[in-house]
Amino acid sequence: MTVVEHSAAPADPDVLLAQRIKCDATRRLTRLALGLSQDSMDLLTSVTDRLRAAEGALRDPLTADLGFD
């Protein structure tokens, strides 16, 4: 196993951007999401859209076309 010093690791632009987020919770969530597959990101986006719809922040994407909104 090779351990690389953080200062010696190549700078990942996504990590550098995540470090600039001032809100601790948002920064932590962003850093956790780094490296997820596209399918995982799509699933998370779908779940957040449904949660926002349940809160009334936007229309439910699964029922909007059915006229239930």
C-alpha positions in Angstrom: 0.0 0.0 0.0 1.3 3.4 -1.0 0.4 6.5 1.1 0.6 9.8 -0.7 1.0 13.0 1.3 -1.9 15.3 0.6 0.4 18.0 -0.5 2.0 15.6 -3.0 -1.3 14.5 -4.4 -2.4 16.0 -7.7 -4.9 18.8 -7.3 -8.4 17.6 -8.3 -10.4 20.7 -9.5 -13.6 19.3 -8.0 -12.0 18.9 -4.6 -10.5 22.4 -4.8 -13.9 23.8 -5.6 -15.7 21.8 -2.8 -13.2 23.2 -0.3 -14.3 26.8 -1.2 -17.9 26.1 -0.1 -18.5 28.0 3.1 -21.4 26.0 4.5 -20.0 23.0 6.4 -22.9 20.7 5.6 -23.0 21.6 1.9 -19.2 21.2 1.7 -19.3 17.8 3.4 -22.2 16.6 1.1 -20.3 17.8 -2.0 -17.1 16.1 -1.0 -19.0 12.8 -0.3 -20.6 13.0 -3.8 -17.2 13.4 -5.5 -16.4 10.3 -7.5 -19.9 8.8 -7.6 -20.9 7.1 -10.8 -23.3 8.9 -13.2 -26.0 6.4 -12.3 -25.6 7.2 -8.6 -25.7 10.9 -9.3 -28.9 10.5 -11.4 -30.5 8.5 -8.6 -29.6 11.1 -6.0 -31.0 13.8 -8.2 -34.2 11.9 -8.7 -34.6 11.4 -5.0 -33.9 15.1 -4.2 -36.5 16.1 -6.8 -39.1 13.9 -5.2 -38.2 15.3 -1.7 -38.5 18.8 -2.9 -41.9 18.0 -4.6 -43.1 16.5 -1.3 -42.2 19.7 0.5 -44.1 21.7 -2.2 -40.9 23.3 -3.6 -41.6 21.9 -7.1 -43.9 19.6 -9.0 -43.5 15.9 -8.5 -41.6 14.7 -11.6 -43.3 11.2 -11.5 -46.9 12.5 -11.4 -46.7 15.9 -13.2 -47.6 14.4 -16.5 -50.6 12.5 -15.0 -52.4 15.6 -13.8 -52.2 14.8 -10.1 -50.4 18.0 -9.2 
